[in-house]
Amino acid sequence: MSTSKTYGIIGLMSGTSGDGLDIAYCEFVKTQGWRYAIKEAKTATFPDDLGNQLSQSHLLDAEKLRLLDINFGKWMGKQVKTFCEATNLQPLAVASHGHTVFHRPDLGNTYQIGNGWSLHESCGLPVINDFRMRDVQLGGQGAPLVPIGDMLLFNEFDYCLNLGGIANISFENEGRRQAFDVSPFNLLLNHFAKKLGKPYDNGGELARKGNVNSDLLQKLNSIPFYASKKAKSLGREDIEEVFFPMFSEIPTLPEDILATLNAHYVEQLANAIPKKKSGRMLVTGGGAYNIYFIESLQQRLSPKIEVVVPEAEVVEYKEALIFAFMGALFLRNEPNCLASVTGASKDNIGGICYGLELINDLP
């Protein structure tokens, strides 16, 4: 058996914002700790019909959802095959997050589509997916999953904040890694930007022009989710059942809703940080490009916290990188999901591997 400690794995991330598939070929080297490198990366835009089906996937009947699961896996596999051919890469495996359709850990349910077998047969590589379900069956939230990468790959930062469809944060507190979903983020911002004819609020300029609605802000800040001190996560269901009704109850212009959401998110992030803890905060995900929000957050957290937006490669592909890393940990038979984060009964190794027999020489 080889003594090599280098793992070349492709990470795939299809986030709740639904804008495309992030593909990142990453190499991980294990010595005393872990080092990483993003060697090649791209985002494959969803074809219009596929994007529409994914956005409405939770409304499909069982047979149509199953077909979408298979076809989405096949489409992802084709993207991986094209990516590898264009870059002349031969990865050890593919680690895929999939597209979340349902996330109700309180009911023991979480479901990400992107069928492992169809993805595997389409790209010809071993595929690891379904990273969340084992944790949910152990009593956990199945989310967030990226803190294992924050802890082992980005430990030079005191906080790791990801601003995707949902905002989530990870940090060490009293010797334990803590992490949780803080609030919605782009799921709501993009929705109200579209009401103004924009796909998203570029740089936060729409929010900057709006006015904060104090009644709406107070109502948002009083949502029971924020008072919970247990492991917690947000899903599409929470956005539809809890958040959207509030915007109907208090009629507000879209630009004022965006300004109010900006203030709301800053407030909840400030509340999420331990009062006595200072340091540096790494910000990644599409929301890192929201200049107005980053300015507002830095103003609120100064001088205790320095907000750091890294190079574009890390901003855009950190989640895909960490799913690739979770794949490496899976292949090493090491925990890739932290009970201190999810509330599960124990740390666990999440994932199912399709085509494991193709990997003949694992360090």
N, C-alpha and C positions, 0 to 999 in steps of 0.2 A: 504493500500500500504506500502511496506517495506521502511524503512528509510535507508537501506544499501546504501553506496556510493562506493561499490566495483564492478567493471565490469571485468569479465573474458571472453576474446574474442580472437579468433584465427585470426591472420593476415596472408594473403597470398600475396607473392610478386613474380611475374615473370618479371624480368627486361629485358632491351633491350639487355643485353649480351647473353641471351638465354641459360644459362647453367643449369637451373633447377628451381624448385619451392621452395621458402623459406616458411616454416611453423613455426609460432611462437605463442604459447599460452601465453598471457600476461594478467596480472592483473593490473587494474588502480584504484587508490583510490582517491576520491575527498574530500579534507577537505578545507582549505583555498586556497590551490593550488592543483596540481596534483602530485602523486607519481606513479611510475610504477615498475613492476618486470617482467622479462622474465622468466617464470616458466619452460617451455619446448620448445625446438626448434630443427628443423632438416631441411635439404635440400633434397628434393626428386629429383633425377636426372631424366631428361626426357628420356623415351625410345627413341632409335635412330629414329624410324619412326615418333614419335610425334615431337621430336626436329627438324627433317628435315622439317616437315609440317609447324611448327611454323615459322621457319626461312624463308620459302618461302610463307608465308600466304598472303602477299600483292600481289602475282602473281596469286592467285586462282580466278576462276570464282565465281559468286555469290552463286551458290548452294553448291559448294565444301567448300567455306569459311563458309557458314552457318553450314554445317555438322561438320567442324572443331571446330567452336564455341561451338556446342552442345557436341561433344565428348571430347573437352578439359575441359569443365565444369564438365562432368561426371568423367573424370580422376582425376581432382582436388578433387572432392567430395569423391572419393574412397581413395585418399591419406589422406584426413582429417579424414575420418572414421577410417582408420587403425591407424593413429596417436593417435586419442582419445582412441581407444580400448587398444593400447599398453601402454598408460600413465594413463589410467583410469580417463580421463578428461570429464567434462560436461560443455563445454563453453556456454555462453549466445548466441553467434552468431559467424559467420565467416565474416570477412571483406576482400574482394578480390580486388586486383588491376587489375588482368587480364593481358593479353598479348597484347601489343599495335601493331596494324596492320597499322593504319593510324593515323597521327597526323598533321593536317593542320588547326590550329586555324584561320589562315587568311581566310580560306574558310568556317569557322564555323563547321569544321569537326574534330572529334577525335573518335577513335574506338578501344576498347579493347575487345578481345574475352575471353570466359570462361563463357558460358551461365549461368545466375543466377538460372533459374529454374532447369536445369540439375544438377548444383552443389548442389542446395538445396535438390533435391530428392535423390541424390546419397549419401549425408552425413547425411541427416535427421535433419539438423540444419538451423535456419534462416540465410540467406546470404544477405550481403550488398555489392553491387558492382556498377560499372558505376559512379565512383566518379568525372570524369572530365567533362562530357558533359554539365551539368547545367552551370558551370562556363564559358565554351566556348560560350554558348548561351547568356550569360550576357556580352559578349564582351571580355572575358578574354582569357588567353592562356591555361587554364586548367592545368597549370603546372608552376613551380613545386608545388607539394601538401604537401611535408613533412615539410615545414616551420611552420605549425601550431603545429606540435610536437616539432620542435626545440624550438619554443617560450615557450611552456607550460611544456615540459618535460626536456629540456636540457638548461635551461636558465642560468646555471652557466658558459656556454661558450659564448664568444663574437662572434664566427663564428662557423657555422656547415657546413662542406664540405663533400659532398658525391661523391665518385669516383666509379661509376658504368659504364654502357655503355656510359653514359653522365656524365660530371662533373657539379654539381650544388652547389650553395652556398647560405647561409641564414645568415642574421645578422640584428641587430637593428641599425637604422641610423636616428638620429633626431626624436626619439620617434616612428618610424614606422618600422615594419618588412619589410625588403627588401629581395628578393630572385630571382634567375634566373639561367638558364643554362649558364654555363661559356664557355664550349667548349665540343667537344667530349672527350671521354676517352677510355675505354676498347673496344668500338666498332671498333676503328681504331687500337689500340695497338694489340688486338687479331688477327685482320685480317692480319697484317704484321708479327706477330710472326708465324702464320700458314705457311707463305711463307718460313719460316726457319725450318719447320717441328715440331713446338711446338704449343700446344693449346693456350698458353699465354706466356708472357715474365716473367718468374718466378723471382721475386725479382728485375726486371728491368735489369737483367744481360746482356741481348742482347743489350739493348739500351746503357748500360754503355760501351760496346765494340765498339759501332758505332761512327761515326763522324757527327757533325751537318752540314747539307747542308744550307749554308747561304742564297742562292737564294730561296730555298723552304721555309725556315723559314720566310723570308720577305714576300713571297707570302701568306703564311698561316696567318700571323699577319695582313695582309691587307684585309682580308675577311670582307665585309660590316657588317655582323652580329655583329662583335665586336664593331663597332662604335655606334650601336644603344643604346640609353639610356632608351628606353621604356621597359615595361615588355616583356620578350622574352624567347623562348624555342626552343630547337632543336629536330628534329625527324629523323628517318631513311631517309626520303626524302632529308633532308639537306645534310646528309652524302653522299648520292649517287649523288646528283645533283651539290653540291658545292665542297666538299672535294676530292672525288676520282678523278675527272678530273685533279686536280693539280698534282697528283702523276704521271700521264701519261705525262703531259707537261714537267716535269723536271725529267728525268730518274734517279733514285737513288736506291742504294742497300737497301734491306729491313732493315738491321741493322742500316743503316744511317738514314732511314726514322724514325725508332723507336727513335733514339737519337734526331732527329729534332723535333719529336712530343713531346718528354719529355721537350725540351727547350721551345717549343711553349706553352704547357700547363702551365708551370711555369710562363711564361710571361703574359698569359691571366689572371691567378689567381692573380698575383701581381697587375695587372691593375684593377681588380674587387674590390679591397679593398679600402675603403676611405683612403685617404693619411694621415689624422691626427689621424686615429683610431688604437689603439693597443689592445693587449689582448691575449686570448687563442683561438686556432682553433681546434675543434674536427674534426677528419678525420675518415670517415667510408666508407663502401663499399669495394669491392674486391681490388680496387686500393690502399687501405691503406697498403696492403702487398707488394706493389711495392717499395722496399727499396730505390732504386736509385732515384725514383721520390720524395719520402718523404725527402730524404737527400737534393736533389736539391731545393725543395720548402723551407725547413727550412733555408738553406743557403741564399736564396733570401730574405726571410722575416725577418731574424734576424737583429737586436735584438728586433724589434717592436712586432713581433708575435711569440708566442710559439706554435708549431705544436704538437698536442696531439693525439696519436693513442691509443684508449682505449682497454679494454679486448676483446678477439675474439668474444664473444657473441654479444656485441654491434656493433662491426665492421661488422659482417655478417648479423645481423638480425634487425638492426635499422629501415630499411624501412618497413619490415613486422610488426615490433612493432608499427610504426606510422600509418600504415593503420588500425591496430587493434584499435588504439586510435581514428582515424577518425570514425571508426564504433561506438565507445562509444559515441562520440560527436553527431553522427547522431541519436542514440537512445535517447539521451537527448534533441534532437531538438535544438542543438547549432551549430553555424557556424563551419565548418571544412575546409573552403577554404577562404583564405585571399585576398581581392581585392587589397591590397597594394602590393601583390606579383604578382598576375596574370594580373592585369590591368582590371579586371571585374568592372562592374558598382557598385557592392556592395559585401560585404562578403556574403557567401552563404553556404547552407547545401547541399553538394553534396552526391549523392548516391541514389540507389533504393534498397528496402528491399523485399526479397522473403521469405515468411513464417513468417511474423511479428506476425501473430496470435498465434504463438507458444510461444511468449514472453508475459507472463501474469502478470509479476510483475516488472515493471521498476521503479527504484528510480528516 
